[in-house]
Each structure stands twice: as C-alpha cells, then as structure tokens.
Amino acid sequence: MIIDHYIKNSNNVNSHQVKEPRLPKSKSYLKIIGIFYYHHDNSQERLSSNNIELVLKQNQIFDNISLASKPRIIKVLPKSNMAIVWIDIWDVQSKSSAKILINRCFNVSKFIATIHGANINPGVPQCKNCWKWGHTTFSCRIQGLKCIKCNSPHKSENHREFGWCCKPNDKINPPRLETKKGKPCPHSFKCLNCHGDHQADSNVCPFWRHRFNRDWQMKKYLEICENRSKSIRSEANVTSHQ
C-alpha cells in the first residue's frame, strides 16, 4: 500500500507508533431469504438473533465477515413459516464483501437460504412522546407528553406521582385505595397500540416484533381502528334500543 510504503521509508515517522493502515470502513446491507422462522420444525420457538449469528459463524462463506449489528428477523407473511433476515456487515467503500455474498446460497437445516442485496432498513420509529409507531418524537403532533402506562399527560417516570390509578377514589365501586408512598405502581395497563397485557415499548408487543415492517403496522392500525368503530356503533345501537 502507498501509505504503508511511505511510513516505512520516512525518517520523520516512528513506524512503531503508527497503527497498521486500513481502508475506511462502511456498512453493506443484505437480506437472507429461505430460512425457517421457527427454531425447529415442530417448535413454536422463534429464531433469535443469536441463532442467526451461530448459523453464520458455522458457514464458511461468512468467514472474515463481521456483523455491524444484530440480525433482524421478521416473517415473510403473517401466516407464513418462513423468515426474512436482515444483516448489516462491515465493508469497504467498494462493497467488495457484499459483492462476494450476494446471490450466494447456503444450507440452514433442510432449507436453502439465499443472500440478496438490500437498502438500509432502520426500522419503523416509535415516538417517545405518544408511544405510537410510524413517526419520530420530534415530528409528533401531540402537545405534551403521555405516560406509557396510563396514557395520562405526564412523563412516564413520574407515573407513580401523578398517575390517577395510584390516587384514592371513594366514588367508585369498589373504592380505589391510595398506593403507599415509596411503593411502585401495582396496577397493570393495556398496551397503547395492540391493547395487549404489556407496555407499549415491550419486546413482546407484535408492533415491536414487526418494527422493520411498516406495511404490517399500517394494516394492523387500520384493523384496530375498524374494530373500534364497530364496537362504538354496536354500543350506540344497544343504547338506542333501550
């Protein structure tokens, strides 16, 4: 290399104090298709990033390849048993490592996986203001903050102090007792997105599991809105016939 030759032949540079010159690193983005979504044929245990990393380490075509981040795994379709795996690798600006891998095939159990080039996939952002998916905190249209637990207008870290669920209320049946000072909130809430029994930022939430699939999230939000509209119309019909 030109730089290496210059350092070795320069009288003004101590070569022992200079690190070995290397080409600038960049990232290449790849996706792998043809991998079974579950850990085993008869298992409902989903593949994890660690499983994928182990598969790559055991395959010779990934020798001298370094991952730049954890692999990301989603289903091809909601009812499919196959997965798409996105991997980011360290590369040089000429993308030589990616070019070696693209269109290569390798065995994963009884399946044949194929590597394709991909565009950068940063995932769907989750707003830390309203906790909805699909926009950043900076672009949120909601004024003020919402608590991730109770959806009230206060910071999530201040939930114990301002949350309505921890305050006494004698007007409801049964009456609600005050949560003792110094004790964490003992109440459970539904997810603000899927209405499951977890917080909106939980990794068990289906929205989190599909955080790299914007189309799935949009369809799910539409489905939730339609179900909510049907429920409101049904309640209105019951009220009108009373």
C-alpha positions as a printed Julia matrix, in Angstrom:
242×3 Matrix{Float64}:
   0.0     0.0    0.0
   1.17    3.54  -0.73
   0.59    4.75   2.85
   2.43    1.76   4.32
   5.39    2.29   1.98
   5.57    5.99   2.88
   5.59    5.3    6.65
   8.32    2.66   6.41
  10.59    4.89   4.34
  10.02    8.17   6.17
  12.7     9.44   8.55
  10.21   11.68  10.39
   7.73    8.98  11.35
   8.21    6.31  14.01
   6.58    3.28  12.37
   6.25    1.51  15.75
   3.89    4.24  16.98
   1.64    4.14  13.91
  -1.17    1.61  13.67
  -1.38   -0.58  10.61
  -3.12    1.46   7.87
  -6.54    0.2    6.84
  -9.16    1.18   4.29
 -12.06    3.26   5.64
 -14.97    1.08   6.73
 -18.58    1.43   5.66
 -21.64   -0.75   6.01
 -23.34   -3.0    3.49
 -26.92   -4.15   3.9
 -28.07   -7.65   2.99
 -31.16   -9.78   3.42
 -31.38  -13.56   3.62
 -34.49  -15.4    2.43
 -35.4   -19.07   2.64
 -34.86  -19.51   6.4
 -37.48  -21.22   8.57
 -39.0   -18.75  11.07
 -39.04  -21.2   13.96
 -36.12  -22.8   15.75
 -37.24  -26.33  14.88
 -39.83  -27.86  12.55
 -42.18  -28.84  15.37
 -41.46  -25.88  17.61
 -43.17  -22.53  18.17
 -39.92  -21.03  19.46
 -38.98  -18.21  17.09
 -35.5   -17.78  15.72
 -33.46  -15.27  17.66
 -30.61  -13.01  16.59
 -28.23  -15.29  18.48
 -29.48  -18.3   16.48
 -28.77  -16.47  13.22
 -25.32  -15.38  14.39
 -24.47  -19.01  15.2
 -25.66  -20.16  11.75
 -23.48  -17.54  10.05
 -20.42  -18.45  12.11
 -20.8   -22.11  11.13
 -20.9   -21.33   7.41
 -17.65  -20.84   5.51
 -18.96  -18.18   3.16
 -19.18  -15.82   6.15
 -15.53  -16.29   7.11
 -13.85  -12.89   7.55
 -17.28  -11.21   7.58
 -18.07   -9.02  10.61
 -21.62   -8.07  11.53
 -22.17   -4.37  12.2
 -25.32   -5.0   14.27
 -27.62   -7.77  15.47
 -29.52   -9.65  12.72
 -33.2    -8.65  12.41
 -35.84  -11.29  11.74
 -39.46  -11.0   10.58
 -41.98  -13.32   8.99
 -42.41  -13.16   5.23
 -46.19  -13.03   5.76
 -48.28  -13.26   8.97
 -49.39  -16.85   8.17
 -46.06  -17.95   6.7
 -43.48  -20.14   8.43
 -40.59  -18.56   6.54
 -38.49  -15.59   7.57
 -36.55  -12.7    6.11
 -33.31  -11.91   7.92
 -31.63   -8.53   7.53
 -27.93   -8.32   8.3
 -25.6    -5.31   8.27
 -21.93   -6.09   7.67
 -18.74   -4.06   7.89
 -17.39   -3.49   4.41
 -15.1    -1.2    2.44
 -16.35    1.57   0.19
 -16.1    -0.65  -2.89
 -18.59   -3.08  -1.22
 -16.29   -5.99  -2.03
 -17.54   -8.16   0.86
 -21.18   -7.65  -0.11
 -20.42   -8.46  -3.76
 -18.9   -11.78  -2.7
 -22.01  -12.72  -0.67
 -24.85  -11.51  -2.92
 -26.66  -14.37  -4.73
 -24.74  -16.99  -2.72
 -26.73  -19.88  -1.23
 -26.09  -21.9    1.92
 -27.87  -24.62   3.89
 -29.8   -23.92   7.08
 -31.06  -27.28   8.34
 -33.08  -28.73   5.42
 -33.65  -25.31   3.83
 -31.56  -23.45   1.25
 -31.1   -19.78   2.08
 -30.16  -17.11  -0.48
 -28.4   -13.8    0.16
 -29.64  -10.65  -1.59
 -28.56   -7.05  -1.55
 -30.81   -4.66   0.4
 -31.27   -1.0    1.14
 -30.7     0.36   4.61
 -33.6    -0.63   6.86
 -33.55    1.46  10.04
 -36.97    0.17  11.08
 -40.2     1.97  11.93
 -39.62    4.65  14.59
 -41.61    4.66  17.82
 -42.46    8.06  19.23
 -41.32    8.53  22.83
 -44.0    11.19  23.26
 -47.27    9.43  22.39
 -45.73    5.92  22.09
 -47.28    5.27  18.68
 -45.28    3.73  15.86
 -44.67    5.38  12.5
 -43.25    8.79  13.39
 -40.38   10.22  15.41
 -40.67   12.04  18.72
 -39.58   15.26  17.01
 -42.44   15.11  14.47
 -45.18   14.1   16.96
 -48.34   16.22  16.66
 -49.46   15.59  20.23
 -48.79   18.53  22.52
 -47.17   17.48  25.77
 -46.07   14.04  26.91
 -48.09   10.9   27.51
 -47.38    8.29  30.14
 -46.54    4.9   28.65
 -48.54    3.14  31.39
 -51.78    5.09  31.87
 -51.77    7.38  28.78
 -52.18   10.44  31.01
 -50.45   13.78  30.29
 -47.26   13.33  32.34
 -43.83   11.79  31.92
 -43.69    8.03  32.28
 -41.05    8.3   35.02
 -43.48   10.47  37.01
 -46.32    7.97  36.79
 -46.17    7.0   40.45
 -46.53   10.65  41.49
 -49.23   11.79  39.03
 -50.96    8.59  37.86
 -54.69    8.53  38.58
 -54.57    4.82  39.38
 -52.44    5.4   42.49
 -54.74    8.06  43.95
 -57.67    7.18  46.24
 -61.22    7.32  44.89
 -64.2     6.65  47.19
 -66.79    7.36  44.48
 -66.24    4.15  42.53
 -67.28    0.63  43.42
 -65.2    -0.92  44.79
 -63.33    2.14  46.14
 -59.75    2.56  44.98
 -57.12    2.76  47.7
 -54.11    5.03  47.55
 -50.81    3.36  46.72
 -48.49    3.79  49.67
 -45.67    6.26  49.26
 -42.39    4.68  48.25
 -44.16    1.7   46.68
 -44.18    1.16  42.9
 -47.44    1.31  40.98
 -49.06   -2.14  41.35
 -51.6    -1.65  38.56
 -51.45   -3.2   35.1
 -52.45   -1.49  31.87
 -53.1    -2.41  28.28
 -50.63   -1.59  25.52
 -51.49    1.72  23.85
 -51.02    0.11  20.43
 -52.2    -3.52  20.41
 -54.13   -3.44  23.75
 -52.17   -6.45  25.0
 -51.12   -7.01  28.61
 -47.78   -5.17  28.39
 -46.33   -1.69  27.98
 -46.18   -0.06  24.56
 -42.38   -0.42  24.36
 -42.32   -4.1   25.37
 -40.46   -6.55  23.13
 -43.41   -8.98  23.39
 -45.67   -6.49  21.59
 -46.46   -7.53  18.0
 -45.74   -3.97  16.89
 -42.22   -4.26  18.32
 -41.72   -7.65  16.65
 -42.73   -6.05  13.32
 -40.69   -2.88  13.83
 -38.99   -3.44  10.46
 -42.26   -3.99   8.61
 -44.11   -0.7    8.07
 -46.79   -2.31   5.87
 -47.75   -4.75   8.64
 -48.0    -1.95  11.2
 -50.18    0.2    8.95
 -52.56   -2.72   8.27
 -52.71   -3.52  11.99
 -53.54    0.08  12.92
 -56.32    0.11  10.31
 -57.66   -3.17  11.68
 -57.67   -1.81  15.24
 -59.46    1.38  14.11
 -62.1    -0.62  12.23
 -62.73   -2.87  15.24
 -63.02    0.18  17.48
 -65.52    1.79  15.1
 -67.59   -1.4   15.0
 -67.61   -1.53  18.79
 -68.76    2.09  19.06
 -71.55    1.52  16.51
 -72.66   -1.62  18.33
 -72.82    0.23  21.66
 -74.77    3.06  20.02
 -77.31    0.58  18.61
 -77.8    -1.05  22.0
 -78.32    2.35  23.64
 -80.85    3.47  21.01
 -82.99    0.34  21.58
 -83.16    0.76  25.34
